[in-house]
Amino acid sequence: MRDPERAEAIGIDEILERLPHRYPFLLLDRAKDYVAGESIVGIKNVTVNEPFFPGHFPGNPVMPGVLIIEAVAQAGALLMSKTLDADVSKTAIYFMGVDKVRFRRPVRPGDTLRMPVKVTHMRGDLFKFSGAAFVEDQRVTEFDFSAKGVTSE
């Protein structure tokens, strides 16, 4: 059973405090099941008003795969920011790499992406993750990725 002292919900206000992304590139609406240094589940509500749908594709709106990857990576960055208790005015979290990407089904307006991310390795400000995205119980994609916190003074 999950320990409620360890699992924490994260709303949009904290996401905006912890990530530098803004419209139209902020791809997280909320997160849940945060466990420091271990895991998080990001949530993205995909609406017909997304700025990429008119061009991808007219008459057949499909969320671009690279943006699904970005949304999962933003969940990882949120996990990192909270785990490191990063000062976001001085620390940027940079996406470093992605491996073993597989897409299983398209994401369309009206879908809600559930994006579980797990830390597979952590050393200092370098994190490696496994991530996935689901719509309901169907896997959309899965992949491994890495990110690094870079502090400026």
N, CA, C and O atoms as a GROMACS GRO file, in nm:
protein
  612
    1MET      N    1   0.083  -0.119   0.000
    1MET     CA    2   0.000   0.000   0.000
    1MET      C    3   0.087   0.125   0.000
    1MET      O    4   0.191   0.129   0.067
    2ARG      N    5   0.045   0.226  -0.076
    2ARG     CA    6   0.122   0.349  -0.088
    2ARG      C    7   0.120   0.428   0.041
    2ARG      O    8   0.014   0.441   0.104
    3ASP      N    9   0.233   0.481   0.083
    3ASP     CA   10   0.245   0.563   0.202
    3ASP      C   11   0.201   0.705   0.168
    3ASP      O   12   0.268   0.772   0.089
    4PRO      N   13   0.088   0.755   0.225
    4PRO     CA   14   0.040   0.888   0.190
    4PRO      C   15   0.135   0.999   0.231
    4PRO      O   16   0.127   1.110   0.178
    5GLU      N   17   0.226   0.972   0.324
    5GLU     CA   18   0.325   1.072   0.363
    5GLU      C   19   0.429   1.093   0.252
    5GLU      O   20   0.492   1.199   0.244
    6ARG      N   21   0.447   0.993   0.167
    6ARG     CA   22   0.548   1.002   0.062
    6ARG      C   23   0.490   1.045  -0.072
    6ARG      O   24   0.558   1.113  -0.149
    7ALA      N   25   0.366   1.008  -0.101
    7ALA     CA   26   0.305   1.041  -0.230
    7ALA      C   27   0.240   1.179  -0.219
    7ALA      O   28   0.171   1.208  -0.121
    8GLU      N   29   0.263   1.264  -0.318
    8GLU     CA   30   0.217   1.401  -0.310
    8GLU      C   31   0.159   1.446  -0.443
    8GLU      O   32   0.217   1.418  -0.549
    9ALA      N   33   0.046   1.515  -0.440
    9ALA     CA   34  -0.014   1.572  -0.560
    9ALA      C   35   0.049   1.709  -0.587
    9ALA      O   36   0.087   1.781  -0.494
   10ILE      N   37   0.059   1.745  -0.715
   10ILE     CA   38   0.120   1.872  -0.755
   10ILE      C   39   0.026   1.941  -0.852
   10ILE      O   40  -0.009   1.886  -0.956
   11GLY      N   41  -0.015   2.062  -0.817
   11GLY     CA   42  -0.104   2.140  -0.902
   11GLY      C   43  -0.030   2.232  -0.997
   11GLY      O   44   0.093   2.240  -0.995
   12ILE      N   45  -0.106   2.300  -1.081
   12ILE     CA   46  -0.047   2.386  -1.184
   12ILE      C   47   0.035   2.500  -1.124
   12ILE      O   48   0.135   2.541  -1.182
   13ASP      N   49  -0.005   2.554  -1.008
   13ASP     CA   50   0.072   2.663  -0.948
   13ASP      C   51   0.215   2.621  -0.917
   13ASP      O   52   0.310   2.695  -0.945
   14GLU      N   53   0.232   2.501  -0.860
   14GLU     CA   54   0.368   2.454  -0.830
   14GLU      C   55   0.443   2.418  -0.958
   14GLU      O   56   0.564   2.440  -0.966
   15ILE      N   57   0.372   2.364  -1.056
   15ILE     CA   58   0.438   2.334  -1.184
   15ILE      C   59   0.495   2.462  -1.244
   15ILE      O   60   0.608   2.463  -1.292
   16LEU      N   61   0.417   2.570  -1.241
   16LEU     CA   62   0.464   2.698  -1.295
   16LEU      C   63   0.580   2.755  -1.214
   16LEU      O   64   0.664   2.827  -1.269
   17GLU      N   65   0.587   2.724  -1.085
   17GLU     CA   66   0.700   2.767  -1.003
   17GLU      C   67   0.826   2.686  -1.033
   17GLU      O   68   0.937   2.739  -1.024
   18ARG      N   69   0.810   2.558  -1.067
   18ARG     CA   70   0.925   2.468  -1.080
   18ARG      C   71   0.977   2.448  -1.220
   18ARG      O   72   1.091   2.408  -1.238
   19LEU      N   73   0.894   2.477  -1.323
   19LEU     CA   74   0.937   2.461  -1.463
   19LEU      C   75   0.935   2.596  -1.533
   19LEU      O   76   0.847   2.678  -1.507
   20PRO      N   77   1.031   2.621  -1.622
   20PRO     CA   78   1.032   2.748  -1.694
   20PRO      C   79   0.936   2.752  -1.813
   20PRO      O   80   0.912   2.860  -1.868
   21HIS      N   81   0.882   2.639  -1.853
   21HIS     CA   82   0.796   2.631  -1.971
   21HIS      C   83   0.668   2.711  -1.952
   21HIS      O   84   0.612   2.716  -1.842
   22ARG      N   85   0.622   2.772  -2.059
   22ARG     CA   86   0.496   2.846  -2.061
   22ARG      C   87   0.425   2.814  -2.192
   22ARG      O   88   0.482   2.754  -2.282
   23TYR      N   89   0.298   2.858  -2.201
   23TYR     CA   90   0.220   2.836  -2.322
   23TYR      C   91   0.299   2.891  -2.442
   23TYR      O   92   0.356   2.999  -2.432
   24PRO      N   93   0.304   2.819  -2.551
   24PRO     CA   94   0.234   2.694  -2.580
   24PRO      C   95   0.317   2.569  -2.551
   24PRO      O   96   0.284   2.460  -2.598
   25PHE      N   97   0.425   2.584  -2.475
   25PHE     CA   98   0.515   2.471  -2.459
   25PHE      C   99   0.506   2.402  -2.324
   25PHE      O  100   0.574   2.302  -2.302
   26LEU      N  101   0.424   2.452  -2.232
   26LEU     CA  102   0.403   2.381  -2.108
   26LEU      C  103   0.305   2.267  -2.136
   26LEU      O  104   0.191   2.293  -2.175
   27LEU      N  105   0.347   2.144  -2.116
   27LEU     CA  106   0.268   2.028  -2.154
   27LEU      C  107   0.226   1.942  -2.034
   27LEU      O  108   0.193   1.824  -2.049
   28LEU      N  109   0.227   2.001  -1.914
   28LEU     CA  110   0.178   1.934  -1.793
   28LEU      C  111   0.065   2.016  -1.734
   28LEU      O  112   0.077   2.139  -1.724
   29ASP      N  113  -0.043   1.952  -1.696
   29ASP     CA  114  -0.153   2.020  -1.628
   29ASP      C  115  -0.147   1.997  -1.477
   29ASP      O  116  -0.183   2.085  -1.399
   30ARG      N  117  -0.102   1.880  -1.438
   30ARG     CA  118  -0.088   1.846  -1.297
   30ARG      C  119  -0.001   1.720  -1.288
   30ARG      O  120   0.034   1.660  -1.389
   31ALA      N  121   0.031   1.684  -1.166
   31ALA     CA  122   0.106   1.560  -1.143
   31ALA      C  123   0.057   1.498  -1.013
   31ALA      O  124   0.000   1.567  -0.928
   32LYS      N  125   0.079   1.369  -1.000
   32LYS     CA  126   0.036   1.298  -0.879
   32LYS      C  127   0.137   1.190  -0.847
   32LYS      O  128   0.230   1.162  -0.924
   33ASP      N  129   0.117   1.129  -0.733
   33ASP     CA  130   0.199   1.016  -0.690
   33ASP      C  131   0.348   1.047  -0.689
   33ASP      O  132   0.430   0.961  -0.720
   34TYR      N  133   0.384   1.172  -0.654
   34TYR     CA  134   0.525   1.211  -0.644
   34TYR      C  135   0.589   1.142  -0.525
   34TYR      O  136   0.538   1.148  -0.413
   35VAL      N  137   0.702   1.078  -0.550
   35VAL     CA  138   0.786   1.021  -0.444
   35VAL      C  139   0.928   1.069  -0.473
   35VAL      O  140   0.985   1.034  -0.576
   36ALA      N  141   0.984   1.147  -0.382
   36ALA     CA  142   1.115   1.210  -0.403
   36ALA      C  143   1.220   1.107  -0.444
   36ALA      O  144   1.235   1.003  -0.380
   37GLY      N  145   1.292   1.139  -0.552
   37GLY     CA  146   1.401   1.054  -0.598
   37GLY      C  147   1.358   0.923  -0.660
   37GLY      O  148   1.443   0.841  -0.697
   38GLU      N  149   1.227   0.901  -0.672
   38GLU     CA  150   1.179   0.773  -0.722
   38GLU      C  151   1.085   0.784  -0.842
   38GLU      O  152   1.113   0.726  -0.947
   39SER      N  153   0.974   0.857  -0.828
   39SER     CA  154   0.873   0.852  -0.933
   39SER      C  155   0.774   0.966  -0.925
   39SER      O  156   0.764   1.038  -0.825
   40ILE      N  157   0.700   0.980  -1.035
   40ILE     CA  158   0.594   1.080  -1.046
   40ILE      C  159   0.503   1.035  -1.160
   40ILE      O  160   0.544   0.957  -1.246
   41VAL      N  161   0.380   1.084  -1.160
   41VAL     CA  162   0.289   1.062  -1.272
   41VAL      C  163   0.239   1.198  -1.318
   41VAL      O  164   0.168   1.267  -1.245
   42GLY      N  165   0.277   1.237  -1.440
   42GLY     CA  166   0.231   1.362  -1.498
   42GLY      C  167   0.097   1.342  -1.569
   42GLY      O  168   0.067   1.232  -1.617
   43ILE      N  169   0.017   1.448  -1.574
   43ILE     CA  170  -0.113   1.444  -1.641
   43ILE      C  171  -0.121   1.559  -1.740
   43ILE      O  172  -0.090   1.674  -1.707
   44LYS      N  173  -0.162   1.528  -1.862
   44LYS     CA  174  -0.184   1.627  -1.968
   44LYS      C  175  -0.321   1.603  -2.029
   44LYS      O  176  -0.346   1.495  -2.083
   45ASN      N  177  -0.409   1.702  -2.020
   45ASN     CA  178  -0.540   1.695  -2.086
   45ASN      C  179  -0.524   1.752  -2.226
   45ASN      O  180  -0.494   1.871  -2.242
   46VAL      N  181  -0.543   1.671  -2.325
   46VAL     CA  182  -0.522   1.711  -2.465
   46VAL      C  183  -0.654   1.766  -2.518
   46VAL      O  184  -0.755   1.695  -2.522
   47THR      N  185  -0.653   1.894  -2.560
   47THR     CA  186  -0.775   1.957  -2.610
   47THR      C  187  -0.761   1.989  -2.758
   47THR      O  188  -0.651   1.995  -2.811
   48VAL      N  189  -0.874   2.010  -2.822
   48VAL     CA  190  -0.875   2.045  -2.964
   48VAL      C  191  -0.811   2.183  -2.987
   48VAL      O  192  -0.775   2.216  -3.100
   49ASN      N  193  -0.798   2.262  -2.882
   49ASN     CA  194  -0.740   2.397  -2.893
   49ASN      C  195  -0.588   2.399  -2.890
   49ASN      O  196  -0.528   2.507  -2.895
   50GLU      N  197  -0.523   2.284  -2.883
   50GLU     CA  198  -0.376   2.282  -2.882
   50GLU      C  199  -0.325   2.348  -3.009
   50GLU      O  200  -0.381   2.326  -3.116
   51PRO      N  201  -0.219   2.428  -3.000
   51PRO     CA  202  -0.173   2.504  -3.117
   51PRO      C  203  -0.117   2.420  -3.231
   51PRO      O  204  -0.105   2.470  -3.343
   52PHE      N  205  -0.083   2.294  -3.206
   52PHE     CA  206  -0.025   2.210  -3.312
   52PHE      C  207  -0.130   2.139  -3.395
   52PHE      O  208  -0.099   2.094  -3.506
   53PHE      N  209  -0.254   2.127  -3.347
   53PHE     CA  210  -0.353   2.048  -3.419
   53PHE      C  211  -0.392   2.103  -3.557
   53PHE      O  212  -0.416   2.023  -3.647
   54PRO      N  213  -0.400   2.235  -3.578
   54PRO     CA  214  -0.438   2.280  -3.713
   54PRO      C  215  -0.343   2.233  -3.823
   54PRO      O  216  -0.384   2.217  -3.937
   55GLY      N  217  -0.216   2.212  -3.788
   55GLY     CA  218  -0.119   2.169  -3.888
   55GLY      C  219  -0.080   2.023  -3.878
   55GLY      O  220  -0.007   1.973  -3.964
   56HIS      N  221  -0.128   1.952  -3.775
   56HIS     CA  222  -0.085   1.813  -3.752
   56HIS      C  223  -0.204   1.727  -3.714
   56HIS      O  224  -0.217   1.700  -3.595
   57PHE      N  225  -0.283   1.684  -3.792
   57PHE     CA  226  -0.294   1.706  -3.937
   57PHE      C  227  -0.434   1.763  -3.965
   57PHE      O  228  -0.529   1.726  -3.896
   58PRO      N  229  -0.449   1.852  -4.064
   58PRO     CA  230  -0.582   1.907  -4.094
   58PRO      C  231  -0.682   1.795  -4.122
   58PRO      O  232  -0.660   1.709  -4.207
   59GLY      N  233  -0.792   1.798  -4.048
   59GLY     CA  234  -0.896   1.696  -4.066
   59GLY      C  235  -0.869   1.566  -3.993
   59GLY      O  236  -0.958   1.481  -3.986
   60ASN      N  237  -0.748   1.549  -3.938
   60ASN     CA  238  -0.711   1.426  -3.866
   60ASN      C  239  -0.614   1.464  -3.754
   60ASN      O  240  -0.496   1.429  -3.761
   61PRO      N  241  -0.662   1.535  -3.650
   61PRO     CA  242  -0.571   1.586  -3.547
   61PRO      C  243  -0.505   1.474  -3.465
   61PRO      O  244  -0.571   1.391  -3.404
   62VAL      N  245  -0.371   1.477  -3.467
   62VAL     CA  246  -0.289   1.380  -3.394
   62VAL      C  247  -0.179   1.458  -3.322
   62VAL      O  248  -0.111   1.540  -3.384
   63MET      N  249  -0.161   1.433  -3.192
   63MET     CA  250  -0.055   1.499  -3.117
   63MET      C  251   0.080   1.448  -3.167
   63MET      O  252   0.102   1.326  -3.173
   64PRO      N  253   0.172   1.540  -3.203
   64PRO     CA  254   0.304   1.496  -3.250
   64PRO      C  255   0.378   1.413  -3.146
   64PRO      O  256   0.377   1.445  -3.027
   65GLY      N  257   0.442   1.306  -3.191
   65GLY     CA  258   0.517   1.218  -3.101
   65GLY      C  259   0.624   1.290  -3.023
   65GLY      O  260   0.647   1.260  -2.906
   66VAL      N  261   0.692   1.385  -3.087
   66VAL     CA  262   0.798   1.457  -3.015
   66VAL      C  263   0.741   1.538  -2.900
   66VAL      O  264   0.810   1.560  -2.801
   67LEU      N  265   0.616   1.584  -2.912
   67LEU     CA  266   0.554   1.658  -2.802
   67LEU      C  267   0.508   1.566  -2.690
   67LEU      O  268   0.503   1.606  -2.574
   68ILE      N  269   0.473   1.443  -2.724
   68ILE     CA  270   0.443   1.344  -2.620
   68ILE      C  271   0.571   1.315  -2.541
   68ILE      O  272   0.569   1.308  -2.418
   69ILE      N  273   0.682   1.299  -2.612
   69ILE     CA  274   0.810   1.279  -2.545
   69ILE      C  275   0.842   1.399  -2.456
   69ILE      O  276   0.884   1.382  -2.342
   70GLU      N  277   0.821   1.520  -2.507
   70GLU     CA  278   0.847   1.641  -2.429
   70GLU      C  279   0.760   1.645  -2.304
   70GLU      O  280   0.808   1.683  -2.197
   71ALA      N  281   0.633   1.609  -2.315
   71ALA     CA  282   0.544   1.610  -2.199
   71ALA      C  283   0.595   1.515  -2.090
   71ALA      O  284   0.595   1.550  -1.972
   72VAL      N  285   0.636   1.396  -2.130
   72VAL     CA  286   0.691   1.299  -2.033
   72VAL      C  287   0.820   1.354  -1.973
   72VAL      O  288   0.844   1.340  -1.853
   73ALA      N  289   0.904   1.416  -2.055
   73ALA     CA  290   1.030   1.474  -2.006
   73ALA      C  291   1.002   1.587  -1.907
   73ALA      O  292   1.077   1.603  -1.811
   74GLN      N  293   0.896   1.665  -1.930
   74GLN     CA  294   0.862   1.770  -1.835
   74GLN      C  295   0.820   1.711  -1.700
   74GLN      O  296   0.850   1.768  -1.596
   75ALA      N  297   0.752   1.598  -1.702
   75ALA     CA  298   0.720   1.529  -1.577
   75ALA      C  299   0.850   1.488  -1.506
   75ALA      O  300   0.861   1.501  -1.384
   76GLY      N  301   0.947   1.439  -1.583
   76GLY     CA  302   1.077   1.405  -1.525
   76GLY      C  303   1.148   1.527  -1.468
   76GLY      O  304   1.209   1.518  -1.362
   77ALA      N  305   1.140   1.640  -1.538
   77ALA     CA  306   1.202   1.763  -1.488
   77ALA      C  307   1.136   1.810  -1.360
   77ALA      O  308   1.203   1.860  -1.270
   78LEU      N  309   1.006   1.793  -1.350
   78LEU     CA  310   0.935   1.829  -1.227
   78LEU      C  311   0.981   1.739  -1.112
   78LEU      O  312   1.004   1.787  -1.001
   79LEU      N  313   0.994   1.611  -1.138
   79LEU     CA  314   1.044   1.516  -1.038
   79LEU      C  315   1.184   1.558  -0.993
   79LEU      O  316   1.214   1.558  -0.873
   80MET      N  317   1.270   1.593  -1.087
   80MET     CA  318   1.405   1.638  -1.054
   80MET      C  319   1.403   1.764  -0.970
   80MET      O  320   1.470   1.773  -0.867
   81SER      N  321   1.326   1.864  -1.015
   81SER     CA  322   1.322   1.993  -0.947
   81SER      C  323   1.280   1.977  -0.801
   81SER      O  324   1.339   2.038  -0.712
   82LYS      N  325   1.178   1.896  -0.778
   82LYS     CA  326   1.133   1.874  -0.639
   82LYS      C  327   1.234   1.792  -0.560
   82LYS      O  328   1.262   1.823  -0.445
   83THR      N  329   1.289   1.688  -0.620
   83THR     CA  330   1.384   1.602  -0.550
   83THR      C  331   1.507   1.681  -0.510
   83THR      O  332   1.556   1.666  -0.397
   84LEU      N  333   1.559   1.764  -0.600
   84LEU     CA  334   1.679   1.843  -0.572
   84LEU      C  335   1.646   1.970  -0.494
   84LEU      O  336   1.737   2.040  -0.448
   85ASP      N  337   1.517   2.000  -0.478
   85ASP     CA  338   1.472   2.127  -0.421
   85ASP      C  339   1.547   2.242  -0.489
   85ASP      O  340   1.604   2.330  -0.425
   86ALA      N  341   1.546   2.236  -0.622
   86ALA     CA  342   1.624   2.328  -0.704
   86ALA      C  343   1.571   2.471  -0.694
   86ALA      O  344   1.450   2.494  -0.691
   87ASP      N  345   1.662   2.565  -0.689
   87ASP     CA  346   1.628   2.707  -0.700
   87ASP      C  347   1.612   2.735  -0.849
   87ASP      O  348   1.711   2.749  -0.921
   88VAL      N  349   1.487   2.744  -0.895
   88VAL     CA  350   1.463   2.753  -1.039
   88VAL      C  351   1.513   2.884  -1.100
   88VAL      O  352   1.524   2.894  -1.222
   89SER      N  353   1.543   2.984  -1.016
   89SER     CA  354   1.601   3.107  -1.071
   89SER      C  355   1.747   3.088  -1.108
   89SER      O  356   1.804   3.169  -1.182
   90LYS      N  357   1.810   2.980  -1.054
   90LYS     CA  358   1.951   2.956  -1.080
   90LYS      C  359   1.980   2.821  -1.144
   90LYS      O  360   2.092   2.799  -1.192
   91THR      N  361   1.882   2.732  -1.148
   91THR     CA  362   1.906   2.597  -1.200
   91THR      C  363   1.814   2.567  -1.316
   91THR      O  364   1.692   2.577  -1.305
   92ALA      N  365   1.874   2.532  -1.428
   92ALA     CA  366   1.798   2.487  -1.545
   92ALA      C  367   1.814   2.336  -1.556
   92ALA      O  368   1.922   2.282  -1.532
   93ILE      N  369   1.706   2.269  -1.591
   93ILE     CA  370   1.711   2.124  -1.611
   93ILE      C  371   1.704   2.099  -1.760
   93ILE      O  372   1.605   2.133  -1.825
   94TYR      N  373   1.809   2.038  -1.814
   94TYR     CA  374   1.820   2.015  -1.957
   94TYR      C  375   1.801   1.868  -1.991
   94TYR      O  376   1.861   1.779  -1.930
   95PHE      N  377   1.717   1.845  -2.088
   95PHE     CA  378   1.693   1.713  -2.147
   95PHE      C  379   1.823   1.675  -2.218
   95PHE      O  380   1.872   1.753  -2.299
   96MET      N  381   1.879   1.557  -2.191
   96MET     CA  382   2.008   1.519  -2.248
   96MET      C  383   1.999   1.413  -2.355
   96MET      O  384   2.076   1.415  -2.452
   97GLY      N  385   1.906   1.318  -2.340
   97GLY     CA  386   1.901   1.211  -2.439
   97GLY      C  387   1.775   1.128  -2.423
   97GLY      O  388   1.709   1.130  -2.319
   98VAL      N  389   1.745   1.056  -2.529
   98VAL     CA  390   1.629   0.968  -2.530
   98VAL      C  391   1.668   0.841  -2.605
   98VAL      O  392   1.736   0.846  -2.707
   99ASP      N  393   1.624   0.727  -2.553
   99ASP     CA  394   1.657   0.597  -2.612
   99ASP      C  395   1.534   0.507  -2.611
   99ASP      O  396   1.442   0.525  -2.532
  100LYS      N  397   1.536   0.411  -2.702
  100LYS     CA  398   1.438   0.302  -2.705
  100LYS      C  399   1.294   0.351  -2.715
  100LYS      O  400   1.205   0.297  -2.649
  101VAL      N  401   1.269   0.454  -2.798
  101VAL     CA  402   1.134   0.509  -2.813
  101VAL      C  403   1.049   0.416  -2.898
  101VAL      O  404   1.092   0.369  -3.004
  102ARG      N  405   0.928   0.389  -2.851
  102ARG     CA  406   0.830   0.312  -2.926
  102ARG      C  407   0.696   0.380  -2.912
  102ARG      O  408   0.652   0.412  -2.801
  103PHE      N  409   0.629   0.403  -3.025
  103PHE     CA  410   0.494   0.460  -3.024
  103PHE      C  411   0.396   0.348  -3.055
  103PHE      O  412   0.421   0.265  -3.142
  104ARG      N  413   0.285   0.347  -2.984
  104ARG     CA  414   0.187   0.238  -2.994
  104ARG      C  415   0.053   0.282  -3.054
  104ARG      O  416  -0.012   0.202  -3.121
  105ARG      N  417   0.012   0.406  -3.030
  105ARG     CA  418  -0.118   0.454  -3.078
  105ARG      C  419  -0.116   0.606  -3.084
  105ARG      O  420  -0.038   0.669  -3.012
  106PRO      N  421  -0.202   0.666  -3.167
  106PRO     CA  422  -0.206   0.813  -3.173
  106PRO      C  423  -0.278   0.872  -3.052
  106PRO      O  424  -0.360   0.807  -2.987
  107VAL      N  425  -0.247   0.998  -3.024
  107VAL     CA  426  -0.314   1.076  -2.920
  107VAL      C  427  -0.394   1.183  -2.991
  107VAL      O  428  -0.344   1.253  -3.079
  108ARG      N  429  -0.522   1.194  -2.952
  108ARG     CA  430  -0.616   1.283  -3.021
  108ARG      C  431  -0.684   1.377  -2.921
  108ARG      O  432  -0.678   1.355  -2.800
  109PRO      N  433  -0.747   1.483  -2.973
  109PRO     CA  434  -0.820   1.574  -2.884
  109PRO      C  435  -0.920   1.496  -2.798
  109PRO      O  436  -0.987   1.405  -2.846
  110GLY      N  437  -0.928   1.535  -2.671
  110GLY     CA  438  -1.016   1.467  -2.577
  110GLY      C  439  -0.947   1.361  -2.493
  110GLY      O  440  -1.000   1.318  -2.391
  111ASP      N  441  -0.826   1.318  -2.536
  111ASP     CA  442  -0.750   1.220  -2.459
  111ASP      C  443  -0.686   1.286  -2.338
  111ASP      O  444  -0.654   1.405  -2.339
  112THR      N  445  -0.667   1.209  -2.234
  112THR     CA  446  -0.587   1.251  -2.119
  112THR      C  447  -0.466   1.161  -2.111
  112THR      O  448  -0.478   1.039  -2.099
  113LEU      N  449  -0.348   1.223  -2.119
  113LEU     CA  450  -0.223   1.148  -2.108
  113LEU      C  451  -0.189   1.129  -1.960
  113LEU      O  452  -0.185   1.226  -1.884
  114ARG      N  453  -0.164   1.007  -1.921
  114ARG     CA  454  -0.112   0.972  -1.790
  114ARG      C  455   0.030   0.927  -1.813
  114ARG      O  456   0.054   0.831  -1.886
  115MET      N  457   0.126   0.996  -1.751
  115MET     CA  458   0.267   0.978  -1.785
  115MET      C  459   0.350   0.939  -1.662
  115MET      O  460   0.403   1.026  -1.594
  116PRO      N  461   0.360   0.810  -1.634
  116PRO     CA  462   0.444   0.766  -1.522
  116PRO      C  463   0.593   0.774  -1.559
  116PRO      O  464   0.634   0.734  -1.668
  117VAL      N  465   0.670   0.828  -1.467
  117VAL     CA  466   0.815   0.841  -1.484
  117VAL      C  467   0.882   0.782  -1.361
  117VAL      O  468   0.841   0.811  -1.248
  118LYS      N  469   0.984   0.700  -1.383
  118LYS     CA  470   1.058   0.639  -1.272
  118LYS      C  471   1.206   0.670  -1.289
  118LYS      O  472   1.260   0.665  -1.400
  119VAL      N  473   1.271   0.702  -1.179
  119VAL     CA  474   1.416   0.722  -1.179
  119VAL      C  475   1.481   0.584  -1.185
  119VAL      O  476   1.451   0.496  -1.104
  120THR      N  477   1.572   0.566  -1.282
  120THR     CA  478   1.646   0.440  -1.291
  120THR      C  479   1.789   0.455  -1.240
  120THR      O  480   1.853   0.357  -1.203
  121HIS      N  481   1.837   0.579  -1.240
  121HIS     CA  482   1.973   0.606  -1.189
  121HIS      C  483   1.980   0.754  -1.155
  121HIS      O  484   1.925   0.838  -1.227
  122MET      N  485   2.049   0.785  -1.047
  122MET     CA  486   2.064   0.924  -1.006
  122MET      C  487   2.202   0.940  -0.944
  122MET      O  488   2.241   0.865  -0.855
  123ARG      N  489   2.275   1.040  -0.992
  123ARG     CA  490   2.403   1.074  -0.931
  123ARG      C  491   2.418   1.225  -0.936
  123ARG      O  492   2.435   1.283  -1.044
  124GLY      N  493   2.410   1.287  -0.821
  124GLY     CA  494   2.417   1.433  -0.815
  124GLY      C  495   2.299   1.494  -0.889
  124GLY      O  496   2.183   1.466  -0.858
  125ASP      N  497   2.331   1.577  -0.988
  125ASP     CA  498   2.226   1.644  -1.065
  125ASP      C  499   2.203   1.578  -1.201
  125ASP      O  500   2.143   1.639  -1.290
  126LEU      N  501   2.250   1.454  -1.219
  126LEU     CA  502   2.226   1.376  -1.340
  126LEU      C  503   2.126   1.264  -1.308
  126LEU      O  504   2.149   1.183  -1.219
  127PHE      N  505   2.017   1.262  -1.383
  127PHE     CA  506   1.912   1.162  -1.362
  127PHE      C  507   1.889   1.083  -1.490
  127PHE      O  508   1.894   1.138  -1.600
  128LYS      N  509   1.865   0.954  -1.474
  128LYS     CA  510   1.818   0.870  -1.585
  128LYS      C  511   1.681   0.817  -1.545
  128LYS      O  512   1.655   0.786  -1.429
  129PHE      N  513   1.593   0.809  -1.645
  129PHE     CA  514   1.454   0.774  -1.620
  129PHE      C  515   1.404   0.669  -1.718
  129PHE      O  516   1.462   0.650  -1.825
  130SER      N  517   1.297   0.601  -1.680
  130SER     CA  518   1.213   0.531  -1.775
  130SER      C  519   1.079   0.603  -1.769
  130SER      O  520   1.029   0.635  -1.661
  131GLY      N  521   1.022   0.627  -1.886
  131GLY     CA  522   0.895   0.699  -1.892
  131GLY      C  523   0.802   0.635  -1.991
  131GLY      O  524   0.843   0.560  -2.080
  132ALA      N  525   0.675   0.664  -1.975
  132ALA     CA  526   0.572   0.612  -2.065
  132ALA      C  527   0.457   0.710  -2.067
  132ALA      O  528   0.450   0.802  -1.985
  133ALA      N  529   0.368   0.690  -2.161
  133ALA     CA  530   0.244   0.767  -2.166
  133ALA      C  531   0.131   0.669  -2.198
  133ALA      O  532   0.146   0.580  -2.280
  134PHE      N  533   0.020   0.689  -2.130
  134PHE     CA  534  -0.098   0.605  -2.148
  134PHE      C  535  -0.219   0.694  -2.173
  134PHE      O  536  -0.226   0.806  -2.122
  135VAL      N  537  -0.314   0.646  -2.251
  135VAL     CA  538  -0.447   0.701  -2.259
  135VAL      C  539  -0.538   0.590  -2.208
  135VAL      O  540  -0.547   0.483  -2.266
  136GLU      N  541  -0.604   0.619  -2.095
  136GLU     CA  542  -0.678   0.517  -2.021
  136GLU      C  543  -0.581   0.403  -1.992
  136GLU      O  544  -0.478   0.426  -1.930
  137ASP      N  545  -0.610   0.282  -2.034
  137ASP     CA  546  -0.518   0.172  -2.004
  137ASP      C  547  -0.433   0.133  -2.124
  137ASP      O  548  -0.363   0.031  -2.120
  138GLN      N  549  -0.438   0.213  -2.230
  138GLN     CA  550  -0.359   0.182  -2.350
  138GLN      C  551  -0.228   0.259  -2.351
  138GLN      O  552  -0.225   0.381  -2.336
  139ARG      N  553  -0.119   0.185  -2.370
  139ARG     CA  554   0.013   0.247  -2.378
  139ARG      C  555   0.026   0.322  -2.511
  139ARG      O  556  -0.001   0.266  -2.617
  140VAL      N  557   0.066   0.447  -2.502
  140VAL     CA  558   0.089   0.531  -2.619
  140VAL      C  559   0.234   0.522  -2.662
  140VAL      O  560   0.264   0.503  -2.780
  141THR      N  561   0.324   0.536  -2.566
  141THR     CA  562   0.468   0.532  -2.594
  141THR      C  563   0.543   0.491  -2.468
  141THR      O  564   0.490   0.497  -2.357
  142GLU      N  565   0.667   0.450  -2.488
  142GLU     CA  566   0.758   0.428  -2.377
  142GLU      C  567   0.899   0.455  -2.425
  142GLU      O  568   0.930   0.440  -2.544
  143PHE      N  569   0.985   0.496  -2.331
  143PHE     CA  570   1.124   0.526  -2.366
  143PHE      C  571   1.206   0.551  -2.240
  143PHE      O  572   1.151   0.568  -2.131
  144ASP      N  573   1.336   0.553  -2.257
  144ASP     CA  574   1.431   0.591  -2.152
  144ASP      C  575   1.482   0.728  -2.187
  144ASP      O  576   1.495   0.762  -2.304
  145PHE      N  577   1.512   0.808  -2.085
  145PHE     CA  578   1.566   0.941  -2.112
  145PHE      C  579   1.652   0.988  -1.996
  145PHE      O  580   1.650   0.929  -1.888
  146SER      N  581   1.727   1.093  -2.020
  146SER     CA  582   1.815   1.148  -1.916
  146SER      C  583   1.807   1.300  -1.917
  146SER      O  584   1.773   1.362  -2.018
  147ALA      N  585   1.840   1.359  -1.801
  147ALA     CA  586   1.839   1.503  -1.787
  147ALA      C  587   1.942   1.542  -1.682
  147ALA      O  588   1.982   1.461  -1.598
  148LYS      N  589   1.985   1.668  -1.689
  148LYS     CA  590   2.088   1.718  -1.598
  148LYS      C  591   2.048   1.857  -1.551
  148LYS      O  592   2.000   1.939  -1.629
  149GLY      N  593   2.069   1.882  -1.422
  149GLY     CA  594   2.049   2.015  -1.366
  149GLY      C  595   2.178   2.095  -1.381
  149GLY      O  596   2.286   2.048  -1.344
  150VAL      N  597   2.166   2.215  -1.435
  150VAL     CA  598   2.282   2.302  -1.454
  150VAL      C  599   2.258   2.432  -1.378
  150VAL      O  600   2.161   2.503  -1.404
  151THR      N  601   2.348   2.462  -1.283
  151THR     CA  602   2.332   2.581  -1.200
  151THR      C  603   2.420   2.693  -1.253
  151THR      O  604   2.536   2.672  -1.287
  152SER      N  605   2.360   2.814  -1.260
  152SER     CA  606   2.436   2.933  -1.299
  152SER      C  607   2.442   3.025  -1.179
  152SER      O  608   2.348   3.034  -1.100
  153GLU      N  609   2.551   3.090  -1.166
  153GLU     CA  610   2.568   3.184  -1.052
  153GLU      C  611   2.589   3.323  -1.100
  153GLU      O  612   2.606   3.414  -1.020
   0.00000   0.00000   0.00000
